[in-house]
């Protein structure tokens, strides 16, 4: 399953967001989470980005994040990413591949 998050980065914060996401990915990998890929939107909202990663299952995803949020360094990295986002703009998606693609 794929976890995708839509973010709107505050104007003037794009580079800081990218640096913060790089640090977030370091902490995520340290805790056994996958690194999230960052995708830029070429059309749509200004400074809209998507981050996404794959997990074995929804249960694995939830367990990994529940554990990660107890780690102080990961929580600090998460707060730093959030500081560069427009409040209330985050949209969280859990995607599964369609089973009938016949």
Biotite code that builds the C-alpha atoms (Angstrom):
import biotite.structure as struc

atoms = struc.array([
    struc.Atom([0.000, 0.000, 0.000], chain_id="A", res_id=1, res_name="UNK", atom_name="CA", element="C"),
    struc.Atom([1.075, 3.522, -0.674], chain_id="A", res_id=2, res_name="UNK", atom_name="CA", element="C"),
    struc.Atom([0.904, 6.437, 1.745], chain_id="A", res_id=3, res_name="UNK", atom_name="CA", element="C"),
    struc.Atom([0.699, 9.806, 0.014], chain_id="A", res_id=4, res_name="UNK", atom_name="CA", element="C"),
    struc.Atom([0.449, 13.222, 1.637], chain_id="A", res_id=5, res_name="UNK", atom_name="CA", element="C"),
    struc.Atom([-0.459, 16.448, -0.164], chain_id="A", res_id=6, res_name="UNK", atom_name="CA", element="C"),
    struc.Atom([1.206, 19.526, 1.327], chain_id="A", res_id=7, res_name="UNK", atom_name="CA", element="C"),
    struc.Atom([1.036, 23.227, 0.569], chain_id="A", res_id=8, res_name="UNK", atom_name="CA", element="C"),
    struc.Atom([4.371, 24.843, 1.437], chain_id="A", res_id=9, res_name="UNK", atom_name="CA", element="C"),
    struc.Atom([4.276, 28.406, 2.766], chain_id="A", res_id=10, res_name="UNK", atom_name="CA", element="C"),
    struc.Atom([5.442, 31.030, 0.304], chain_id="A", res_id=11, res_name="UNK", atom_name="CA", element="C"),
    struc.Atom([9.149, 31.666, 0.739], chain_id="A", res_id=12, res_name="UNK", atom_name="CA", element="C"),
    struc.Atom([9.657, 28.366, 2.617], chain_id="A", res_id=13, res_name="UNK", atom_name="CA", element="C"),
    struc.Atom([10.273, 25.917, -0.228], chain_id="A", res_id=14, res_name="UNK", atom_name="CA", element="C"),
    struc.Atom([14.026, 25.424, 0.315], chain_id="A", res_id=15, res_name="UNK", atom_name="CA", element="C"),
    struc.Atom([13.591, 25.173, 4.086], chain_id="A", res_id=16, res_name="UNK", atom_name="CA", element="C"),
    struc.Atom([10.865, 22.578, 3.536], chain_id="A", res_id=17, res_name="UNK", atom_name="CA", element="C"),
    struc.Atom([13.162, 20.520, 1.297], chain_id="A", res_id=18, res_name="UNK", atom_name="CA", element="C"),
    struc.Atom([15.952, 20.640, 3.905], chain_id="A", res_id=19, res_name="UNK", atom_name="CA", element="C"),
    struc.Atom([13.470, 19.700, 6.641], chain_id="A", res_id=20, res_name="UNK", atom_name="CA", element="C"),
    struc.Atom([12.148, 16.764, 4.583], chain_id="A", res_id=21, res_name="UNK", atom_name="CA", element="C"),
    struc.Atom([15.702, 15.515, 4.016], chain_id="A", res_id=22, res_name="UNK", atom_name="CA", element="C"),
    struc.Atom([16.279, 15.566, 7.792], chain_id="A", res_id=23, res_name="UNK", atom_name="CA", element="C"),
    struc.Atom([12.867, 13.920, 8.346], chain_id="A", res_id=24, res_name="UNK", atom_name="CA", element="C"),
    struc.Atom([13.833, 11.125, 5.953], chain_id="A", res_id=25, res_name="UNK", atom_name="CA", element="C"),
    struc.Atom([17.089, 10.548, 7.860], chain_id="A", res_id=26, res_name="UNK", atom_name="CA", element="C"),
    struc.Atom([15.117, 10.119, 11.084], chain_id="A", res_id=27, res_name="UNK", atom_name="CA", element="C"),
    struc.Atom([12.495, 7.969, 9.365], chain_id="A", res_id=28, res_name="UNK", atom_name="CA", element="C"),
    struc.Atom([15.131, 5.588, 7.986], chain_id="A", res_id=29, res_name="UNK", atom_name="CA", element="C"),
    struc.Atom([16.849, 5.443, 11.387], chain_id="A", res_id=30, res_name="UNK", atom_name="CA", element="C"),
    struc.Atom([13.579, 4.145, 12.831], chain_id="A", res_id=31, res_name="UNK", atom_name="CA", element="C"),
    struc.Atom([12.939, 1.656, 10.038], chain_id="A", res_id=32, res_name="UNK", atom_name="CA", element="C"),
    struc.Atom([10.416, 3.741, 8.105], chain_id="A", res_id=33, res_name="UNK", atom_name="CA", element="C"),
    struc.Atom([10.814, 4.171, 4.363], chain_id="A", res_id=34, res_name="UNK", atom_name="CA", element="C"),
    struc.Atom([12.123, 7.455, 3.027], chain_id="A", res_id=35, res_name="UNK", atom_name="CA", element="C"),
    struc.Atom([9.352, 9.490, 1.436], chain_id="A", res_id=36, res_name="UNK", atom_name="CA", element="C"),
    struc.Atom([9.779, 10.632, -2.155], chain_id="A", res_id=37, res_name="UNK", atom_name="CA", element="C"),
    struc.Atom([8.879, 14.235, -2.888], chain_id="A", res_id=38, res_name="UNK", atom_name="CA", element="C"),
    struc.Atom([6.891, 15.168, -5.975], chain_id="A", res_id=39, res_name="UNK", atom_name="CA", element="C"),
    struc.Atom([6.314, 18.732, -7.165], chain_id="A", res_id=40, res_name="UNK", atom_name="CA", element="C"),
    struc.Atom([3.031, 19.709, -8.745], chain_id="A", res_id=41, res_name="UNK", atom_name="CA", element="C"),
    struc.Atom([3.537, 21.472, -12.077], chain_id="A", res_id=42, res_name="UNK", atom_name="CA", element="C"),
    struc.Atom([-0.064, 22.722, -12.115], chain_id="A", res_id=43, res_name="UNK", atom_name="CA", element="C"),
    struc.Atom([-2.594, 23.334, -9.369], chain_id="A", res_id=44, res_name="UNK", atom_name="CA", element="C"),
    struc.Atom([-2.036, 25.123, -6.081], chain_id="A", res_id=45, res_name="UNK", atom_name="CA", element="C"),
    struc.Atom([1.074, 27.261, -5.658], chain_id="A", res_id=46, res_name="UNK", atom_name="CA", element="C"),
    struc.Atom([3.870, 25.335, -3.874], chain_id="A", res_id=47, res_name="UNK", atom_name="CA", element="C"),
    struc.Atom([1.844, 22.127, -3.752], chain_id="A", res_id=48, res_name="UNK", atom_name="CA", element="C"),
    struc.Atom([3.982, 19.039, -3.148], chain_id="A", res_id=49, res_name="UNK", atom_name="CA", element="C"),
    struc.Atom([3.235, 15.389, -2.548], chain_id="A", res_id=50, res_name="UNK", atom_name="CA", element="C"),
    struc.Atom([5.267, 13.000, -0.437], chain_id="A", res_id=51, res_name="UNK", atom_name="CA", element="C"),
    struc.Atom([4.807, 9.267, -0.789], chain_id="A", res_id=52, res_name="UNK", atom_name="CA", element="C"),
    struc.Atom([6.184, 5.932, 0.325], chain_id="A", res_id=53, res_name="UNK", atom_name="CA", element="C"),
    struc.Atom([5.175, 2.302, 0.180], chain_id="A", res_id=54, res_name="UNK", atom_name="CA", element="C"),
    struc.Atom([4.382, 0.050, 3.113], chain_id="A", res_id=55, res_name="UNK", atom_name="CA", element="C"),
    struc.Atom([3.708, -3.672, 3.312], chain_id="A", res_id=56, res_name="UNK", atom_name="CA", element="C"),
    struc.Atom([0.214, -3.092, 4.718], chain_id="A", res_id=57, res_name="UNK", atom_name="CA", element="C"),
    struc.Atom([-1.998, -0.556, 6.487], chain_id="A", res_id=58, res_name="UNK", atom_name="CA", element="C"),
    struc.Atom([-1.247, -2.262, 9.809], chain_id="A", res_id=59, res_name="UNK", atom_name="CA", element="C"),
    struc.Atom([2.508, -2.012, 9.169], chain_id="A", res_id=60, res_name="UNK", atom_name="CA", element="C"),
    struc.Atom([2.133, 1.668, 8.289], chain_id="A", res_id=61, res_name="UNK", atom_name="CA", element="C"),
    struc.Atom([0.132, 2.496, 11.420], chain_id="A", res_id=62, res_name="UNK", atom_name="CA", element="C"),
    struc.Atom([2.434, 0.514, 13.720], chain_id="A", res_id=63, res_name="UNK", atom_name="CA", element="C"),
    struc.Atom([5.562, 2.122, 12.258], chain_id="A", res_id=64, res_name="UNK", atom_name="CA", element="C"),
    struc.Atom([4.254, 5.655, 12.710], chain_id="A", res_id=65, res_name="UNK", atom_name="CA", element="C"),
    struc.Atom([2.865, 4.989, 16.180], chain_id="A", res_id=66, res_name="UNK", atom_name="CA", element="C"),
    struc.Atom([6.328, 3.815, 17.249], chain_id="A", res_id=67, res_name="UNK", atom_name="CA", element="C"),
    struc.Atom([8.136, 6.660, 15.445], chain_id="A", res_id=68, res_name="UNK", atom_name="CA", element="C"),
    struc.Atom([6.073, 9.357, 17.153], chain_id="A", res_id=69, res_name="UNK", atom_name="CA", element="C"),
    struc.Atom([7.416, 8.211, 20.545], chain_id="A", res_id=70, res_name="UNK", atom_name="CA", element="C"),
    struc.Atom([10.956, 9.136, 19.414], chain_id="A", res_id=71, res_name="UNK", atom_name="CA", element="C"),
    struc.Atom([12.015, 12.681, 20.366], chain_id="A", res_id=72, res_name="UNK", atom_name="CA", element="C"),
    struc.Atom([14.308, 13.237, 17.377], chain_id="A", res_id=73, res_name="UNK", atom_name="CA", element="C"),
    struc.Atom([11.633, 12.068, 14.921], chain_id="A", res_id=74, res_name="UNK", atom_name="CA", element="C"),
    struc.Atom([9.025, 14.287, 16.605], chain_id="A", res_id=75, res_name="UNK", atom_name="CA", element="C"),
    struc.Atom([11.379, 17.276, 16.313], chain_id="A", res_id=76, res_name="UNK", atom_name="CA", element="C"),
    struc.Atom([11.977, 16.546, 12.620], chain_id="A", res_id=77, res_name="UNK", atom_name="CA", element="C"),
    struc.Atom([8.216, 16.259, 12.091], chain_id="A", res_id=78, res_name="UNK", atom_name="CA", element="C"),
    struc.Atom([7.669, 19.631, 13.827], chain_id="A", res_id=79, res_name="UNK", atom_name="CA", element="C"),
    struc.Atom([10.314, 21.241, 11.603], chain_id="A", res_id=80, res_name="UNK", atom_name="CA", element="C"),
    struc.Atom([8.610, 19.993, 8.428], chain_id="A", res_id=81, res_name="UNK", atom_name="CA", element="C"),
    struc.Atom([5.252, 21.214, 9.721], chain_id="A", res_id=82, res_name="UNK", atom_name="CA", element="C"),
    struc.Atom([6.662, 24.701, 10.396], chain_id="A", res_id=83, res_name="UNK", atom_name="CA", element="C"),
    struc.Atom([6.967, 25.207, 6.625], chain_id="A", res_id=84, res_name="UNK", atom_name="CA", element="C"),
    struc.Atom([3.437, 24.123, 5.698], chain_id="A", res_id=85, res_name="UNK", atom_name="CA", element="C"),
    struc.Atom([0.237, 26.139, 5.404], chain_id="A", res_id=86, res_name="UNK", atom_name="CA", element="C"),
    struc.Atom([-1.884, 25.272, 8.447], chain_id="A", res_id=87, res_name="UNK", atom_name="CA", element="C"),
    struc.Atom([-4.729, 22.926, 7.626], chain_id="A", res_id=88, res_name="UNK", atom_name="CA", element="C"),
    struc.Atom([-3.523, 22.166, 4.098], chain_id="A", res_id=89, res_name="UNK", atom_name="CA", element="C"),
    struc.Atom([-2.306, 18.608, 4.660], chain_id="A", res_id=90, res_name="UNK", atom_name="CA", element="C"),
    struc.Atom([-4.322, 15.845, 2.979], chain_id="A", res_id=91, res_name="UNK", atom_name="CA", element="C"),
    struc.Atom([-3.430, 12.283, 3.867], chain_id="A", res_id=92, res_name="UNK", atom_name="CA", element="C"),
    struc.Atom([-4.144, 9.392, 1.477], chain_id="A", res_id=93, res_name="UNK", atom_name="CA", element="C"),
    struc.Atom([-3.712, 5.664, 1.898], chain_id="A", res_id=94, res_name="UNK", atom_name="CA", element="C"),
    struc.Atom([-3.819, 4.028, -1.543], chain_id="A", res_id=95, res_name="UNK", atom_name="CA", element="C"),
    struc.Atom([-4.101, 0.376, -2.438], chain_id="A", res_id=96, res_name="UNK", atom_name="CA", element="C"),
    struc.Atom([-3.610, -1.038, -5.890], chain_id="A", res_id=97, res_name="UNK", atom_name="CA", element="C"),
    struc.Atom([-6.890, -1.927, -7.559], chain_id="A", res_id=98, res_name="UNK", atom_name="CA", element="C"),
    struc.Atom([-7.403, -5.683, -7.481], chain_id="A", res_id=99, res_name="UNK", atom_name="CA", element="C"),
    struc.Atom([-9.235, -5.971, -10.807], chain_id="A", res_id=100, res_name="UNK", atom_name="CA", element="C"),
    struc.Atom([-7.155, -4.386, -13.530], chain_id="A", res_id=101, res_name="UNK", atom_name="CA", element="C"),
    struc.Atom([-8.374, -6.809, -16.221], chain_id="A", res_id=102, res_name="UNK", atom_name="CA", element="C"),
])
